[in-house]
Amino acid sequence: QVQLVESGGGLVQAGGSLRLSCAASGRTFSTYYMGWFRQAPGKEREFVSAIRWTGGNTYYSDSVKGRFTISRDNAKNTVYLQMNSLKPEDTAVYYCAARPSYYRGNYYYGRVNDYEYWGQGTQVTVSS
């Protein structure tokens, strides 16, 4: 079955960097979007970034654009989220997710409910 396993979270000071990894297994993801979402305490899960596995098109929320970079390693079947210039408001549990490019009648990459598979999450805490 499909498994998404995140790693790389931790505690970092404001202005610092972290790199999250998402190891994907269980199927071929060549026609998938891979996404990163986050959920802070008391808030809804929100879109952070996505990448189309084939072609490498990338997408970002306005709140992380210019600070975060999503990438993938085809050989390792792994997606990364490089997070720079971290802010306390970036503190959240970060989730990796996957969906077919065309799924539930659409190609949207930014909606929580349109993703088929989810990882267990990794905590990122940014201290001020």
Sine and cosine of phi, psi and omega as CSV:
sin_phi,cos_phi,sin_psi,cos_psi,sin_omega,cos_omega
0.00,0.00,0.26,-0.97,-0.03,-1.00
-0.95,0.32,0.73,-0.68,0.08,-1.00
-0.75,-0.66,0.70,-0.72,0.12,-0.99
-0.84,-0.55,0.85,-0.52,-0.07,-1.00
-0.84,-0.54,0.91,-0.42,0.00,-1.00
-1.00,0.01,0.45,-0.89,0.12,-0.99
-0.41,-0.91,0.22,-0.98,0.09,-1.00
0.97,-0.25,-0.07,1.00,0.04,-1.00
-0.94,0.33,0.15,-0.99,0.01,-1.00
0.26,-0.97,-0.24,-0.97,-0.01,-1.00
-0.97,-0.26,0.76,-0.65,-0.02,-1.00
-0.59,-0.81,0.47,-0.88,0.05,-1.00
-0.98,0.19,0.41,-0.91,0.06,-1.00
-0.82,0.57,0.67,-0.74,-0.06,-1.00
1.00,-0.03,-0.20,0.98,-0.02,-1.00
-0.99,0.11,-0.11,-0.99,-0.07,-1.00
-0.73,-0.68,0.47,-0.89,0.15,-0.99
-0.59,-0.81,0.45,-0.89,0.13,-0.99
-0.84,-0.55,0.87,-0.48,0.07,-1.00
-1.00,-0.02,0.56,-0.83,0.06,-1.00
-0.84,-0.54,0.52,-0.85,0.07,-1.00
-0.73,-0.69,0.96,-0.29,0.03,-1.00
-1.00,0.02,0.86,-0.52,-0.07,-1.00
-0.95,-0.31,0.65,-0.76,0.01,-1.00
-0.49,-0.87,0.26,-0.97,0.11,-0.99
0.96,-0.27,-0.22,0.98,0.05,-1.00
-0.20,-0.98,0.07,-1.00,0.09,-1.00
-1.00,0.03,0.76,-0.65,-0.08,-1.00
-0.96,-0.27,0.28,0.96,-0.12,-0.99
-0.88,0.47,-0.45,0.90,-0.01,-1.00
-0.96,-0.28,0.43,0.90,-0.08,-1.00
-0.93,-0.35,0.42,-0.91,0.34,-0.94
-1.00,-0.03,0.67,-0.74,0.16,-0.99
-0.93,-0.37,0.78,-0.63,-0.09,-1.00
-0.83,-0.56,0.40,-0.92,0.18,-0.98
-0.89,-0.46,0.75,-0.67,0.07,-1.00
-0.80,-0.60,0.26,-0.97,0.07,-1.00
-0.60,-0.80,0.42,-0.91,0.01,-1.00
-0.65,-0.76,0.90,-0.44,0.05,-1.00
-1.00,0.01,0.38,-0.93,0.00,-1.00
-0.83,0.56,0.76,-0.65,0.04,-1.00
0.97,0.22,0.08,1.00,-0.03,-1.00
-0.86,-0.52,0.29,-0.96,0.05,-1.00
-0.98,0.22,0.41,-0.91,0.08,-1.00
-0.92,0.40,0.69,-0.72,-0.06,-1.00
-0.77,-0.64,0.44,-0.90,0.01,-1.00
-0.94,0.33,0.66,-0.75,0.07,-1.00
-0.91,-0.41,-0.81,0.58,-0.09,-1.00
-0.30,-0.95,0.37,-0.93,0.07,-1.00
-0.52,-0.86,0.38,-0.92,0.04,-1.00
-0.64,-0.77,0.66,-0.75,0.09,-1.00
-1.00,0.05,0.85,-0.53,-0.16,-0.99
-0.84,0.54,-0.75,0.66,0.07,-1.00
-1.00,-0.01,0.84,-0.54,-0.02,-1.00
0.97,-0.23,-0.54,0.84,0.08,-1.00
0.97,0.26,0.27,0.96,0.05,-1.00
-0.86,0.51,0.70,-0.71,-0.04,-1.00
-0.87,-0.50,0.47,-0.88,-0.06,-1.00
-0.63,-0.78,0.57,-0.82,-0.05,-1.00
-0.66,-0.75,0.49,-0.87,0.18,-0.98
-0.97,0.25,0.38,-0.93,-0.02,-1.00
-0.88,0.47,-0.51,0.86,-0.09,-1.00
-0.95,0.32,-0.33,0.95,-0.04,-1.00
-0.88,-0.48,-0.13,0.99,-0.06,-1.00
-0.85,0.52,0.74,-0.68,-0.02,-1.00
1.00,0.01,-0.23,0.97,0.01,-1.00
-0.91,-0.42,-0.56,0.83,-0.03,-1.00
-0.95,-0.30,0.52,-0.85,0.06,-1.00
-0.72,-0.70,0.80,-0.60,0.06,-1.00
-0.98,-0.17,0.60,-0.80,0.02,-1.00
-0.46,-0.89,0.18,-0.98,0.05,-1.00
-0.63,-0.78,0.45,-0.89,0.05,-1.00
-0.89,-0.46,0.96,-0.29,-0.08,-1.00
-0.88,0.47,-0.65,0.76,-0.06,-1.00
-0.90,0.43,-0.56,0.83,-0.04,-1.00
-0.99,-0.14,-0.05,1.00,-0.05,-1.00
0.79,0.61,0.70,0.71,-0.10,-1.00
-0.77,-0.64,0.64,-0.77,0.07,-1.00
-0.93,-0.37,0.62,-0.78,-0.04,-1.00
-0.86,-0.50,0.45,-0.89,0.16,-0.99
-0.75,-0.66,0.97,-0.26,0.07,-1.00
-1.00,0.08,0.86,-0.51,-0.06,-1.00
-0.90,-0.43,0.91,-0.42,0.01,-1.00
-0.91,-0.42,0.28,-0.96,0.03,-1.00
0.77,0.64,0.74,0.67,-0.08,-1.00
-0.91,0.41,0.57,-0.82,-0.01,-1.00
-0.87,-0.50,0.39,-0.92,0.05,-1.00
-0.83,0.56,-0.53,0.85,0.00,-1.00
-0.95,0.30,-0.10,0.99,0.12,-0.99
-0.99,0.13,-0.11,0.99,0.01,-1.00
-0.88,0.47,0.82,-0.57,-0.06,-1.00
-0.02,-1.00,0.17,-0.99,0.25,-0.97
-1.00,0.05,0.79,-0.61,-0.03,-1.00
-0.98,-0.22,0.76,-0.65,-0.03,-1.00
-0.89,-0.46,0.65,-0.76,0.16,-0.99
-1.00,-0.06,0.60,-0.80,-0.01,-1.00
-0.57,-0.82,0.36,-0.93,-0.01,-1.00
-0.65,-0.76,0.59,-0.81,0.08,-1.00
-0.51,-0.86,0.52,-0.85,0.13,-0.99
-0.87,0.49,0.51,-0.86,-0.01,-1.00
-0.81,0.58,-0.68,0.74,0.09,-1.00
-0.93,-0.37,0.90,-0.43,-0.12,-0.99
-0.46,-0.89,0.66,-0.75,-0.01,-1.00
0.79,0.62,0.60,0.80,0.13,-0.99
0.98,0.20,0.26,0.97,0.00,-1.00
-0.45,-0.89,0.14,-0.99,0.03,-1.00
-0.92,-0.38,0.26,0.96,-0.09,-1.00
-0.92,0.38,0.69,-0.72,-0.04,-1.00
-0.94,-0.33,-0.07,1.00,-0.15,-0.99
-0.95,-0.32,0.14,0.99,-0.06,-1.00
-0.93,-0.36,0.74,-0.67,-0.04,-1.00
-0.83,0.56,-0.73,0.69,-0.12,-0.99
-0.94,0.33,-0.18,0.98,-0.02,-1.00
-1.00,-0.08,0.09,1.00,0.03,-1.00
-0.99,-0.17,0.65,-0.76,-0.13,-0.99
-1.00,-0.02,-0.60,0.80,-0.09,-1.00
-0.82,-0.57,0.56,-0.83,-0.04,-1.00
-0.69,-0.72,0.54,-0.84,0.17,-0.99
-1.00,0.06,-0.04,-1.00,-0.09,-1.00
-1.00,0.05,-0.24,0.97,0.04,-1.00
0.99,-0.11,0.44,-0.90,0.07,-1.00
-0.66,-0.75,0.70,-0.71,-0.10,-1.00
-0.99,0.15,0.74,-0.67,0.14,-0.99
-0.86,-0.50,0.83,-0.56,0.01,-1.00
-0.83,-0.56,0.82,-0.57,-0.01,-1.00
-0.92,-0.40,0.89,-0.46,-0.02,-1.00
-1.00,-0.03,0.50,-0.87,-0.04,-1.00
-1.00,-0.02,0.00,0.00,0.00,0.00
